[in-house]
Amino acid sequence: MDGSLLNILPLLLIVPLFYFMIMRPQQKRAKEHQAMIANVKRGDMIELSSGLIGKVVRVEDKEVGVEIAQGVTVKVVKAMIGVVRTKGEPAPANDAKS
């Protein structure tokens, strides 16, 4: 009886460990992403999961209009937004201008 319990005990310990190490952080990130997407507003600078950066010009229920160049607007599914950069946050420069 005691031998079978000792054989099952490691398996019973792995389940909560798996939940706290993998599932819970993933759920937390998903909730944060949903909240970020829900707070997208006109004028925000966004970065899409594909790496494209643009300015939000229109917000709908499931899509946003993003201006990627002057006069060029594309429709994007909200779930594809990776990062929201607000109006006050400058985009980092990667070139050294003197």
N, C-alpha and C positions, 0 to 999 in steps of 0.2 A: 504493500500500500504506500509506504513512504517513498519507495523507489520511483513509482510512477508520478508521484507529486513532484519530486525533484526533477524529473524529466520534462514536465509541463511548465514548471516555474519560469525558466528562461523565456519561453514563448509568451507567457503572460506578462512578463516585464518588458518585452519588446514592443508590444502594442501601445502602451502609454508613451513610451519613449519615441516611437515613430510619430505619434500624434503631436507631441510637444516640439519635436525637432523639425518636422517637415510640414505637416498639415496646418498647424496653427499659424506659423509665420506666413504661409502662402495665403491663407484666408485673410490675414491682416493686410497684406499688400493689395489683395483684390478689393477690399473695402476702401482702402486709401485711394486707389485708382478710380473707383466709382465716384467717390466724393470729389476728387479733382475734376473729373469729367462733368459732373453735375454743376460745378462752379465756373465753368468756362463762360466767358462773356465777350461781347464784341470789343475789339481793340486789343485783346490778349495776343501775345506772341506765343505760338505753339511749335513744338517739334513732334513730328509724326514718328511712328515706330520705324518707318522706312528711312528716317534721317532728314526728311524734307522739313524746312522751317518756313513758316508763314504767319500772316496776321489774320485773325478771325474777323470776318466782315459780316457774317450772318450766323445766327444760332437757331437751330430747329430742334425737334424732339430727339431724333436719332442721328442727325447729320449737322455739320457745320460748313459754312462757306469760308474757304481760306484763300487769301490773296498771296500768291507765291511770287509774283512779280507785278510791277505796275500795270494795272489793267487786266491781269490774268488771275481769274478766280476759279478754284476747283471745289467740288463738293467732296467732303471726306466724312466717313463714318466715325462717330465720336469714339468708338472703342479703339480706333487706331491712333489716338492721341497718346503720345508717350510722356511728354513733359509740357507743362504750361508755364510759360514765362510771362509774368505780369508786365504791365506797361512800364513800371518804374525800374524793372530789373534789366540792365543793359546786357546785350549779347556779348560774350567774350570774343576778343579779337585774337586771331592767331598769326597775324602778320606784324612784323616790326616796321612801323613807319617812322621815319625821322624827319 
